[in-house]
Amino acid sequence: MISLDEAVTARLESHGQRFEVLVDPDAALAIKRGEFDGDLEDVIAAEDVFEDASSGDRPPENALEEVFETTDPLSIIPEVIRRGEIQITAQQRREMQEQKHNQLVTEIARNAVNPQMDDAPHPPERIERALEEAGFTVDPMEPVGAQVDDALDALRPVIPIRFDEVVMAAQIPAEYAGSAQAQIRQFGDLEREEWQSDGSWVGVLRFPAGLQNDFYDLVNEQTSGEAETRIIKDEDEIGTR
């Protein structure tokens, strides 16, 4: 178990009753997201369900039976967390918000391009500034994926942006083909590959458009800058840039 000082309160109101449990904040969020795989007894401050945790008052047993169909605290505690609200501290909220903000910027930078600049990727710094200018605030309690569309709606009046994928062909010289292709083929979805008569390798990959610069960096690193790449507009074509 954890100490009371480490715990936050998860609260559920149902059937005219209030149910509170004391739990580690990180474990509570993991349980709420369905990602907790530890021992519940290690992350709670009390193996009990309260009507008011601050006073120690407990709800009547018939209320527990009515809402949860059991009086077993270890069965009820996860349900209170999943169905209720987690009362996090201001510091915890700030830390969670910062983490979610960084994840959101990374997700957008990974997938977004500038349609006014030949679909060039947006650097994360530009997305950071645009989100600030748009006044978009990340919800620390919502998954990042659920906030992407709202963030894009906020960004569009500030910068030209859209989510896209790119199809890229890379031709790797024979000298590097053996080891380089093994790394490059894992970068995205390999749609086509050919080994050429001179021992070189040509692969066609599809991946989020915002990762173009990362792809070029990988190819150059694996081939000492001797590979050739090309964005494929017609997917029946395999060529070089």
DOVEX-922511 format. One record per atom (N, C-alpha, C): residue number from 1; atom name; x, z, y. Coordinates in pm, whole numbers, plus 50000, padded with zeros to 5 digits. Atoms other than C-alpha are relative to their C-alpha. Layout:
REM residues N
(NUM,'CA',(X,Z,Y))
...
END
This chain:
REM residues 241
(1,'N',(50083,50000,49880))
(1,'CA',(50000,50000,50000))
(1,'C',(50087,50000,50126))
(2,'N',(49929,49999,49874))
(2,'CA',(50098,49960,50364))
(2,'C',(49950,50118,50083))
(3,'N',(50040,49889,49913))
(3,'CA',(50081,50218,50643))
(3,'C',(49885,49956,50091))
(4,'N',(50108,50030,49907))
(4,'CA',(49788,50240,50881))
(4,'C',(50053,49930,50124))
(5,'N',(49942,50062,49880))
(5,'CA',(50021,50141,51166))
(5,'C',(50023,49851,49980))
(6,'N',(49973,50142,50028))
(6,'CA',(50092,49808,50994))
(6,'C',(49872,49920,49982))
(7,'N',(50123,50067,50040))
(7,'CA',(49729,49727,50917))
(7,'C',(49917,49953,50119))
(8,'N',(50104,50043,49907))
(8,'CA',(49465,49531,51106))
(8,'C',(49866,50016,49929))
(9,'N',(50134,49984,50056))
(9,'CA',(49091,49558,51056))
(9,'C',(49935,49864,49979))
(10,'N',(50086,50115,50026))
(10,'CA',(48888,49285,50890))
(10,'C',(49857,50051,49995))
(11,'N',(50137,49948,49983))
(11,'CA',(48519,49321,50974))
(11,'C',(49897,49893,49964))
(12,'N',(50112,50087,50036))
(12,'CA',(48205,49169,50825))
(12,'C',(49870,50072,50033))
(13,'N',(50133,49946,49974))
(13,'CA',(47852,49224,50953))
(13,'C',(49898,49916,49924))
(14,'N',(50096,50071,50085))
(14,'CA',(47576,49135,50708))
(14,'C',(49888,50096,49961))
(15,'N',(50116,49920,50042))
(15,'CA',(47226,49257,50620))
(15,'C',(49984,50127,50084))
(16,'N',(50015,49886,49910))
(16,'CA',(47229,49487,50921))
(16,'C',(50104,50109,49980))
(17,'N',(49895,49903,50027))
(17,'CA',(47541,49664,50797))
(17,'C',(50136,49944,50046))
(18,'N',(49865,50040,49965))
(18,'CA',(47904,49660,50905))
(18,'C',(50095,50050,49892))
(19,'N',(49903,49966,50103))
(19,'CA',(48190,49657,50655))
(19,'C',(50140,49971,50055))
(20,'N',(49865,50015,49948))
(20,'CA',(48554,49710,50752))
(20,'C',(50102,50037,49892))
(21,'N',(49890,49970,50091))
(21,'CA',(48877,49705,50551))
(21,'C',(50130,49992,50079))
(22,'N',(49871,49992,49932))
(22,'CA',(49239,49774,50650))
(22,'C',(50103,49924,49917))
(23,'N',(49916,50092,50077))
(23,'CA',(49489,49505,50553))
(23,'C',(50115,49951,50086))
(24,'N',(49887,50062,49932))
(24,'CA',(49825,49353,50641))
(24,'C',(49954,49870,50068))
(25,'N',(50053,50117,49928))
(25,'CA',(49764,49081,50907))
(25,'C',(50039,49866,49937))
(26,'N',(49958,50127,50061))
(26,'CA',(49969,48808,50737))
(26,'C',(49927,49977,49868))
(27,'N',(50073,50014,50127))
(27,'CA',(49808,48878,50401))
(27,'C',(49853,49966,50025))
(28,'N',(50139,50029,49968))
(28,'CA',(49464,48874,50563))
(28,'C',(49981,49852,50031))
(29,'N',(50010,50143,49967))
(29,'CA',(49525,48526,50705))
(29,'C',(50020,49914,49876))
(30,'N',(49978,50075,50124))
(30,'CA',(49659,48407,50370))
(30,'C',(49876,50005,49911))
(31,'N',(50123,49988,50079))
(31,'CA',(49350,48539,50193))
(31,'C',(49890,49912,50059))
(32,'N',(50104,50079,49933))
(32,'CA',(49125,48373,50451))
(32,'C',(50022,49851,49977))
(33,'N',(49968,50141,50023))
(33,'CA',(49304,48041,50396))
(33,'C',(50001,49963,49852))
(34,'N',(49995,50027,50144))
(34,'CA',(49291,48078,50018))
(34,'C',(50140,49981,49948))
(35,'N',(49860,50021,50037))
(35,'CA',(49671,48094,49999))
(35,'C',(50067,50127,49948))
(36,'N',(49939,49874,50042))
(36,'CA',(49726,48454,49889))
(36,'C',(50012,50005,49849))
(37,'N',(49980,49991,50144))
(37,'CA',(49879,48498,49545))
(37,'C',(50073,50128,49961))
(38,'N',(49933,49874,50028))
(38,'CA',(50017,48852,49565))
(38,'C',(49907,50103,49941))
(39,'N',(50078,49887,50051))
(39,'CA',(49890,49192,49459))
(39,'C',(49926,50064,50117))
(40,'N',(50080,49950,49889))
(40,'CA',(49604,49305,49681))
(40,'C',(50036,50145,50035))
(41,'N',(49971,49858,49974))
(41,'CA',(49697,49672,49642))
(41,'C',(50127,50017,50084))
(42,'N',(49876,49991,49923))
(42,'CA',(50035,49598,49805))
(42,'C',(49979,49971,50148))
(43,'N',(50018,50047,49862))
(43,'CA',(49882,49465,50129))
(43,'C',(49881,50067,50070))
(44,'N',(50109,49926,49935))
(44,'CA',(49600,49710,50202))
(44,'C',(50047,50140,50033))
(45,'N',(49964,49864,49960))
(45,'CA',(49619,50046,50377))
(45,'C',(49911,50104,49934))
(46,'N',(50090,49908,50069))
(46,'CA',(49329,50197,50185))
(46,'C',(49920,49921,49897))
(47,'N',(50082,50065,50103))
(47,'CA',(49155,50108,49861))
(47,'C',(49856,50047,50020))
(48,'N',(50132,49951,49960))
(48,'CA',(48824,50159,50036))
(48,'C',(49936,49900,50095))
(49,'N',(50077,50081,49906))
(49,'CA',(48551,49986,50235))
(49,'C',(49930,50096,50096))
(50,'N',(50053,49910,49898))
(50,'CA',(48440,50147,50562))
(50,'C',(49886,49935,50077))
(51,'N',(50096,50045,49899))
(51,'CA',(48146,50123,50792))
(51,'C',(50067,50001,50136))
(52,'N',(49918,49988,49880))
(52,'CA',(48382,50233,51070))
(52,'C',(50136,50054,49957))
(53,'N',(49870,49959,50050))
(53,'CA',(48748,50241,50972))
(53,'C',(50065,50105,50089))
(54,'N',(49935,49906,49908))
(54,'CA',(48851,50435,51283))
(54,'C',(49953,50144,49976))
(55,'N',(50053,49866,50026))
(55,'CA',(48626,50729,51192))
(55,'C',(50001,50038,49852))
(56,'N',(50001,49975,50144))
(56,'CA',(48648,50689,50814))
(56,'C',(49862,50000,49939))
(57,'N',(50136,50004,50054))
(57,'CA',(48271,50650,50776))
(57,'C',(49985,49884,49901))
(58,'N',(50019,50101,50103))
(58,'CA',(48164,50458,50467))
(58,'C',(49854,49955,49994))
(59,'N',(50139,50048,50014))
(59,'CA',(47856,50240,50412))
(59,'C',(49939,50056,49872))
(60,'N',(50065,49953,50123))
(60,'CA',(47599,50348,50154))
(60,'C',(50025,49903,49884))
(61,'N',(49970,50082,50117))
(61,'CA',(47656,50224,49801))
(61,'C',(49896,49891,49979))
(62,'N',(50102,50103,50021))
(62,'CA',(47323,50042,49794))
(62,'C',(50021,49880,50091))
(63,'N',(49968,50112,49911))
(63,'CA',(47440,49834,50092))
(63,'C',(50110,49914,49940))
(64,'N',(49895,50075,50067))
(64,'CA',(47753,49736,49903))
(64,'C',(49942,49915,49888))
(65,'N',(50063,50074,50111))
(65,'CA',(47543,49636,49602))
(65,'C',(49919,49882,50053))
(66,'N',(50086,50105,49945))
(66,'CA',(47304,49436,49820))
(66,'C',(50081,49882,50050))
(67,'N',(49921,50106,49937))
(67,'CA',(47576,49238,50001))
(67,'C',(50100,49938,49904))
(68,'N',(49888,50048,50083))
(68,'CA',(47852,49213,49740))
(68,'C',(49970,50004,49850))
(69,'N',(50038,49987,50140))
(69,'CA',(47672,49291,49412))
(69,'C',(50103,50079,49920))
(70,'N',(49904,49911,50065))
(70,'CA',(47941,49549,49333))
(70,'C',(50034,50112,50098))
(71,'N',(49949,49892,49914))
(71,'CA',(48081,49877,49465))
(71,'C',(50151,50013,49985))
(72,'N',(49855,49996,50023))
(72,'CA',(48439,49802,49355))
(72,'C',(50075,49954,50125))
(73,'N',(49931,50038,49876))
(73,'CA',(48660,49806,49668))
(73,'C',(50093,49880,49984))
(74,'N',(49905,50110,50018))
(74,'CA',(48920,49567,49523))
(74,'C',(49930,49865,49984))
(75,'N',(50078,50124,50003))
(75,'CA',(48646,49311,49465))
(75,'C',(49940,49969,50137))
(76,'N',(50067,50018,49870))
(76,'CA',(48486,49367,49805))
(76,'C',(50098,49965,50111))
(77,'N',(49904,50019,49890))
(77,'CA',(48799,49373,50025))
(77,'C',(50029,49851,50027))
(78,'N',(49976,50143,49970))
(78,'CA',(48886,49000,49980))
(78,'C',(49878,49929,50057))
(79,'N',(50122,50062,49949))
(79,'CA',(48521,48908,50044))
(79,'C',(49979,50033,50148))
(80,'N',(50011,49962,49858))
(80,'CA',(48517,49103,50371))
(80,'C',(50095,49916,50083))
(81,'N',(49900,50079,49926))
(81,'CA',(48834,48921,50478))
(81,'C',(49957,49854,50010))
(82,'N',(50035,50142,50001))
(82,'CA',(48715,48575,50375))
(82,'C',(49877,49970,50085))
(83,'N',(50127,50027,49932))
(83,'CA',(48365,48605,50521))
(83,'C',(49993,50060,50140))
(84,'N',(50005,49930,49873))
(84,'CA',(48443,48828,50817))
(84,'C',(50101,49951,50102))
(85,'N',(49906,50031,49893))
(85,'CA',(48668,48834,51123))
(85,'C',(50118,50095,49992))
(86,'N',(49878,49919,50001))
(86,'CA',(49026,48958,51143))
(86,'C',(50029,50044,50142))
(87,'N',(49977,49944,49867))
(87,'CA',(49090,49186,51438))
(87,'C',(50152,50010,50023))
(88,'N',(49855,50002,49983))
(88,'CA',(49448,49086,51526))
(88,'C',(50039,50053,50137))
(89,'N',(49950,49948,49873))
(89,'CA',(49663,49235,51801))
(89,'C',(50035,49885,50093))
(90,'N',(49963,50102,49900))
(90,'CA',(49752,49052,52121))
(90,'C',(50134,49936,49966))
(91,'N',(49868,50053,50037))
(91,'CA',(50113,49017,52005))
(91,'C',(49991,49907,49880))
(92,'N',(50019,50085,50116))
(92,'CA',(50006,48879,51668))
(92,'C',(49935,49868,50039))
(93,'N',(50067,50123,49955))
(93,'CA',(49777,48631,51842))
(93,'C',(50099,49907,50070))
(94,'N',(49902,50082,49929))
(94,'CA',(50060,48511,52068))
(94,'C',(50096,49932,49902))
(95,'N',(49907,50057,50097))
(95,'CA',(50295,48463,51775))
(95,'C',(49935,49891,49916))
(96,'N',(50071,50099,50079))
(96,'CA',(50036,48280,51569))
(96,'C',(49971,49875,50081))
(97,'N',(50031,50114,49914))
(97,'CA',(49941,48060,51863))
(97,'C',(50123,49914,50022))
(98,'N',(49876,50076,49981))
(98,'CA',(50302,47962,51924))
(98,'C',(50036,49921,49875))
(99,'N',(49970,50068,50125))
(99,'CA',(50352,47878,51559))
(99,'C',(49908,49880,49979))
(100,'N',(50095,50110,50018))
(100,'CA',(50035,47667,51543))
(100,'C',(50026,49889,50103))
(101,'N',(49970,50100,49897))
(101,'CA',(50128,47495,51871))
(101,'C',(50116,49911,49955))
(102,'N',(49884,50078,50044))
(102,'CA',(50466,47390,51731))
(102,'C',(49964,49909,49884))
(103,'N',(50044,50082,50113))
(103,'CA',(50304,47267,51411))
(103,'C',(49916,49882,50047))
(104,'N',(50085,50107,49947))
(104,'CA',(50051,47065,51611))
(104,'C',(50085,49891,50066))
(105,'N',(49911,50098,49935))
(105,'CA',(50323,46899,51822))
(105,'C',(50073,49917,49895))
(106,'N',(49930,50072,50106))
(106,'CA',(50515,46810,51506))
(106,'C',(49908,49901,49931))
(107,'N',(50095,50087,50068))
(107,'CA',(50205,46665,51341))
(107,'C',(49968,49877,50085))
(108,'N',(50033,50112,49913))
(108,'CA',(50120,46449,51642))
(108,'C',(50120,49908,50016))
(109,'N',(49880,50082,49984))
(109,'CA',(50479,46332,51695))
(109,'C',(50028,49919,49873))
(110,'N',(49977,50068,50128))
(110,'CA',(50496,46238,51327))
(110,'C',(49913,49876,49985))
(111,'N',(50098,50106,50027))
(111,'CA',(50191,46013,51340))
(111,'C',(49967,49911,50119))
(112,'N',(50049,50068,49881))
(112,'CA',(50145,45896,51699))
(112,'C',(50100,49900,50055))
(113,'N',(49918,50100,49931))
(113,'CA',(50274,45592,51887))
(113,'C',(49941,49973,50138))
(114,'N',(50041,50041,49866))
(114,'CA',(50255,45455,52239))
(114,'C',(49959,49853,49994))
(115,'N',(50044,50139,50012))
(115,'CA',(50041,45137,52225))
(115,'C',(50041,49913,50119))
(116,'N',(49957,50076,49883))
(116,'CA',(50166,45035,52571))
(116,'C',(50150,49969,49997))
(117,'N',(49856,50021,50012))
(117,'CA',(50530,45039,52457))
(117,'C',(50035,49950,49861))
(118,'N',(49975,50062,50130))
(118,'CA',(50519,44822,52145))
(118,'C',(49994,50100,49885))
(119,'N',(50021,49900,50105))
(119,'CA',(50399,45116,51937))
(119,'C',(50125,50086,49974))
(120,'N',(49884,49911,50013))
(120,'CA',(50714,45317,52004))
(120,'C',(49952,50143,49979))
(121,'N',(50041,49860,50022))
(121,'CA',(50699,45680,51884))
(121,'C',(50006,50080,50130))
(122,'N',(49995,49904,49890))
(122,'CA',(50625,45957,52132))
(122,'C',(50094,50115,49962))
(123,'N',(49915,49884,50029))
(123,'CA',(50906,46216,52145))
(123,'C',(49918,50129,50008))
(124,'N',(50072,49872,49995))
(124,'CA',(50788,46573,52078))
(124,'C',(49995,50061,50140))
(125,'N',(49996,49943,49864))
(125,'CA',(50895,46673,52431))
(125,'C',(49891,49940,50087))
(126,'N',(50105,50066,49922))
(126,'CA',(50655,46419,52579))
(126,'C',(49863,50054,49961))
(127,'N',(50128,49946,50046))
(127,'CA',(50370,46547,52366))
(127,'C',(49983,50143,50051))
(128,'N',(50004,49863,49946))
(128,'CA',(50456,46905,52470))
(128,'C',(49952,49998,50144))
(129,'N',(50035,50006,49858))
(129,'CA',(50435,46813,52838))
(129,'C',(49857,49953,50019))
(130,'N',(50134,50055,49985))
(130,'CA',(50116,46613,52793))
(130,'C',(49894,50103,49958))
(131,'N',(50095,49896,50040))
(131,'CA',(49940,46895,52607))
(131,'C',(49987,50106,50109))
(132,'N',(50003,49903,49890))
(132,'CA',(50037,47132,52887))
(132,'C',(49922,49944,50118))
(133,'N',(50071,50062,49887))
(133,'CA',(49914,46887,53151))
(133,'C',(49850,49990,49972))
(134,'N',(50141,50013,50038))
(134,'CA',(49589,46838,52959))
(134,'C',(49931,50136,49993))
(135,'N',(50059,49866,50009))
(135,'CA',(49540,47215,52942))
(135,'C',(49946,50032,49863))
(136,'N',(50049,49976,50136))
(136,'CA',(49494,47208,52565))
(136,'C',(50059,50129,49945))
(137,'N',(49957,49873,50056))
(137,'CA',(49511,47550,52400))
(137,'C',(49972,50001,49850))
(138,'N',(50013,49995,50145))
(138,'CA',(49571,47586,52028))
(138,'C',(49926,50128,49959))
(139,'N',(50071,49885,50055))
(139,'CA',(49335,47815,51838))
(139,'C',(50085,50058,49887))
(140,'N',(49911,49945,50103))
(140,'CA',(49558,48050,51636))
(140,'C',(49931,50028,49867))
(141,'N',(50073,49967,50122))
(141,'CA',(49284,48112,51381))
(141,'C',(49950,49877,49925))
(142,'N',(50047,50123,50064))
(142,'CA',(49210,47748,51297))
(142,'C',(50118,49924,49940))
(143,'N',(49892,50083,50054))
(143,'CA',(49418,47523,51068))
(143,'C',(50039,49890,50098))
(144,'N',(49951,50103,49907))
(144,'CA',(49633,47275,51257))
(144,'C',(49926,49868,49978))
(145,'N',(50065,50127,50028))
(145,'CA',(49472,46979,51081))
(145,'C',(49862,49988,50062))
(146,'N',(50134,50001,49942))
(146,'CA',(49131,47079,51214))
(146,'C',(50002,49986,50151))
(147,'N',(49990,50005,49854))
(147,'CA',(49262,47071,51572))
(147,'C',(50061,49871,50051))
(148,'N',(49930,50121,49959))
(148,'CA',(49440,46736,51575))
(148,'C',(49910,49906,50080))
(149,'N',(50089,50093,49931))
(149,'CA',(49139,46526,51677))
(149,'C',(49969,50048,50142))
(150,'N',(50027,49946,49867))
(150,'CA',(49056,46758,51968))
(150,'C',(50123,49986,50090))
(151,'N',(49877,50015,49921))
(151,'CA',(49419,46750,52079))
(151,'C',(50019,49856,50045))
(152,'N',(49987,50141,49962))
(152,'CA',(49422,46369,52074))
(152,'C',(49901,49963,50110))
(153,'N',(50098,50025,49894))
(153,'CA',(49103,46360,52280))
(153,'C',(50050,50053,50133))
(154,'N',(49947,49943,49876))
(154,'CA',(49274,46584,52534))
(154,'C',(50120,49920,50051))
(155,'N',(49878,50071,49961))
(155,'CA',(49594,46375,52532))
(155,'C',(49972,49860,50057))
(156,'N',(50021,50140,49965))
(156,'CA',(49440,46028,52578))
(156,'C',(49987,49975,50150))
(157,'N',(50001,50024,49855))
(157,'CA',(49364,46068,52952))
(157,'C',(50137,50020,50066))
(158,'N',(49870,49967,49942))
(158,'CA',(49724,46182,53003))
(158,'C',(50107,49899,49960))
(159,'N',(49902,50099,50048))
(159,'CA',(49933,45944,52789))
(159,'C',(49930,49902,49906))
(160,'N',(50054,50095,50098))
(160,'CA',(49857,45626,52592))
(160,'C',(50047,50040,49861))
(161,'N',(49962,49948,50130))
(161,'CA',(49850,45740,52231))
(161,'C',(49898,49960,49895))
(162,'N',(50089,50021,50115))
(162,'CA',(49708,45652,51892))
(162,'C',(50077,50032,49873))
(163,'N',(49941,49976,50131))
(163,'CA',(49771,45745,51532))
(163,'C',(50009,49866,49927))
(164,'N',(49981,50127,50069))
(164,'CA',(49911,45461,51322))
(164,'C',(50101,50018,49887))
(165,'N',(49896,50009,50102))
(165,'CA',(50122,45371,51021))
(165,'C',(50083,49876,50026))
(166,'N',(49914,50117,49987))
(166,'CA',(50409,45127,51007))
(166,'C',(50045,49959,49861))
(167,'N',(49943,50053,50124))
(167,'CA',(50524,44902,50724))
(167,'C',(50137,49943,50035))
(168,'N',(49862,50033,49964))
(168,'CA',(50901,44862,50728))
(168,'C',(50075,49947,49878))
(169,'N',(49912,50051,50104))
(169,'CA',(51140,44649,50523))
(169,'C',(50143,50038,50034))
(170,'N',(49858,49968,49983))
(170,'CA',(51498,44758,50474))
(170,'C',(50080,49924,49894))
(171,'N',(49910,50068,50094))
(171,'CA',(51773,44547,50319))
(171,'C',(50131,50076,49998))
(172,'N',(49883,49915,50016))
(172,'CA',(52057,44758,50182))
(172,'C',(50110,49918,49931))
(173,'N',(49891,50076,50063))
(173,'CA',(52394,44590,50112))
(173,'C',(50037,50057,49863))
(174,'N',(49968,49961,50138))
(174,'CA',(52514,44600,49751))
(174,'C',(50093,50120,49994))
(175,'N',(49903,49891,49999))
(175,'CA',(52796,44839,49842))
(175,'C',(49933,50137,50004))
(176,'N',(50068,49873,49982))
(176,'CA',(52542,45111,49930))
(176,'C',(49870,50011,49920))
(177,'N',(50136,50008,50053))
(177,'CA',(52235,45004,49736))
(177,'C',(49971,50107,49895))
(178,'N',(50027,49908,50109))
(178,'CA',(52274,45231,49434))
(178,'C',(49955,50137,50045))
(179,'N',(50035,49865,49955))
(179,'CA',(52268,45564,49617))
(179,'C',(49902,49999,50116))
(180,'N',(50084,50000,49880))
(180,'CA',(52098,45464,49943))
(180,'C',(49854,49976,49967))
(181,'N',(50141,50032,50027))
(181,'CA',(51785,45316,49791))
(181,'C',(49927,50120,49941))
(182,'N',(50064,49881,50059))
(182,'CA',(51721,45639,49599))
(182,'C',(49952,50095,50108))
(183,'N',(50040,49915,49888))
(183,'CA',(51707,45828,49930))
(183,'C',(49891,49934,50083))
(184,'N',(50091,50070,49909))
(184,'CA',(51525,45563,50131))
(184,'C',(49861,49984,49939))
(185,'N',(50129,50024,50064))
(185,'CA',(51250,45498,49877))
(185,'C',(49911,50124,50004))
(186,'N',(50079,49877,49994))
(186,'CA',(51140,45863,49908))
(186,'C',(49947,50028,50140))
(187,'N',(50040,49971,49862))
(187,'CA',(51085,45839,50285))
(187,'C',(49851,49979,50022))
(188,'N',(50143,50029,49984))
(188,'CA',(50736,45691,50256))
(188,'C',(49942,49950,49870))
(189,'N',(50061,50060,50118))
(189,'CA',(50509,45506,50017))
(189,'C',(50067,49865,49975))
(190,'N',(49931,50124,50034))
(190,'CA',(50717,45236,49848))
(190,'C',(49897,49898,49952))
(191,'N',(50102,50100,50034))
(191,'CA',(50495,44927,49844))
(191,'C',(50059,49883,49923))
(192,'N',(49938,50114,50068))
(192,'CA',(50744,44670,49717))
(192,'C',(50150,50018,50002))
(193,'N',(49853,50000,50000))
(193,'CA',(51107,44639,49617))
(193,'C',(50051,49881,49922))
(194,'N',(49936,50112,50070))
(194,'CA',(51342,44364,49505))
(194,'C',(50150,50024,49999))
(195,'N',(49855,50005,50009))
(195,'CA',(51697,44358,49381))
(195,'C',(50042,49854,50015))
(196,'N',(49958,50136,49971))
(196,'CA',(51868,44049,49521))
(196,'C',(50116,49959,49908))
(197,'N',(49895,50051,50089))
(197,'CA',(52114,43826,49333))
(197,'C',(50139,50047,50042))
(198,'N',(49869,49952,49954))
(198,'CA',(52400,43957,49548))
(198,'C',(50016,50152,49982))
(199,'N',(49992,49857,50025))
(199,'CA',(52327,44315,49440))
(199,'C',(49937,50086,50109))
(200,'N',(50065,49923,49894))
(200,'CA',(52152,44417,49762))
(200,'C',(49857,50035,49958))
(201,'N',(50135,49952,50031))
(201,'CA',(51820,44598,49758))
(201,'C',(49913,49986,50123))
(202,'N',(50098,50010,49893))
(202,'CA',(51513,44523,49970))
(202,'C',(49878,50082,49960))
(203,'N',(50118,49918,50025))
(203,'CA',(51237,44780,49992))
(203,'C',(49905,49994,50118))
(204,'N',(50104,49999,49897))
(204,'CA',(50909,44781,50184))
(204,'C',(49926,50133,49988))
(205,'N',(50061,49867,50001))
(205,'CA',(50774,45123,50278))
(205,'C',(49896,50012,50109))
(206,'N',(50102,49966,49902))
(206,'CA',(50467,45251,50458))
(206,'C',(50011,50150,50030))
(207,'N',(49990,49860,49962))
(207,'CA',(50489,45576,50657))
(207,'C',(49942,50018,50140))
(208,'N',(50055,49978,49865))
(208,'CA',(50353,45741,50975))
(208,'C',(50089,49937,50107))
(209,'N',(49925,50077,49901))
(209,'CA',(50452,45534,51276))
(209,'C',(50092,50084,50086))
(210,'N',(49916,49914,49918))
(210,'CA',(50594,45830,51463))
(210,'C',(50135,50032,49938))
(211,'N',(49874,49969,50070))
(211,'CA',(50874,45855,51204))
(211,'C',(50097,49883,50001))
(212,'N',(49913,50117,50001))
(212,'CA',(51033,45519,51286))
(212,'C',(50145,50035,50029))
(213,'N',(49862,49966,49964))
(213,'CA',(51339,45669,51454))
(213,'C',(50067,50079,49889))
(214,'N',(49945,49926,50113))
(214,'CA',(51385,45910,51164))
(214,'C',(50039,49906,49886))
(215,'N',(49969,50097,50104))
(215,'CA',(51374,45615,50926))
(215,'C',(50128,49923,50032))
(216,'N',(49877,50071,49960))
(216,'CA',(51637,45423,51122))
(216,'C',(50122,50091,49982))
(217,'N',(49887,49907,50013))
(217,'CA',(51858,45733,51128))
(217,'C',(50040,50015,49853))
(218,'N',(49970,49985,50142))
(218,'CA',(51828,45775,50751))
(218,'C',(50071,49877,49945))
(219,'N',(49940,50124,50050))
(219,'CA',(51905,45410,50678))
(219,'C',(50143,49985,50050))
(220,'N',(49866,50013,49945))
(220,'CA',(52204,45407,50911))
(220,'C',(50097,50101,49938))
(221,'N',(49916,49897,50060))
(221,'CA',(52336,45732,50766))
(221,'C',(50041,49962,49858))
(222,'N',(49973,50033,50140))
(222,'CA',(52309,45604,50409))
(222,'C',(50085,49874,49983))
(223,'N',(49931,50130,50014))
(223,'CA',(52468,45265,50482))
(223,'C',(50108,49978,50105))
(224,'N',(49900,50012,49892))
(224,'CA',(52714,45337,50765))
(224,'C',(49960,49895,50102))
(225,'N',(50050,50092,49899))
(225,'CA',(52495,45126,50990))
(225,'C',(49999,49854,49959))
(226,'N',(49988,50139,50045))
(226,'CA',(52528,44812,50777))
(226,'C',(49870,49944,49943))
(227,'N',(50128,50050,50051))
(227,'CA',(52166,44785,50661))
(227,'C',(49926,49926,50110))
(228,'N',(50086,50069,49906))
(228,'CA',(51907,44564,50826))
(228,'C',(49855,50042,49974))
(229,'N',(50139,49957,50013))
(229,'CA',(51548,44668,50893))
(229,'C',(49910,49910,50083))
(230,'N',(50098,50080,49925))
(230,'CA',(51234,44499,51014))
(230,'C',(49861,50056,49980))
(231,'N',(50141,49964,50009))
(231,'CA',(50879,44602,51093))
(231,'C',(49923,49880,49947))
(232,'N',(50076,50108,50064))
(232,'CA',(50644,44399,50875))
(232,'C',(49860,49996,50058))
(233,'N',(50136,50020,49950))
(233,'CA',(50334,44263,51045))
(233,'C',(49914,49933,49894))
(234,'N',(50067,50065,50111))
(234,'CA',(50239,44035,50756))
(234,'C',(50058,50057,49872))
(235,'N',(49947,49927,50115))
(235,'CA',(50270,44239,50438))
(235,'C',(50039,49909,49884))
(236,'N',(49952,50093,50102))
(236,'CA',(50333,43925,50229))
(236,'C',(50144,49960,50027))
(237,'N',(49865,50041,49958))
(237,'CA',(50660,43887,50413))
(237,'C',(50098,50114,49973))
(238,'N',(49887,49908,50009))
(238,'CA',(50988,44058,50325))
(238,'C',(50116,49934,50072))
(239,'N',(49892,50059,49924))
(239,'CA',(51257,43996,50581))
(239,'C',(50091,50104,50054))
(240,'N',(49904,49910,49938))
(240,'CA',(51527,44154,50790))
(240,'C',(49992,49984,50149))
(241,'N',(49999,50005,49856))
(241,'CA',(51562,44240,51153))
(241,'C',(50141,49974,50048))
END
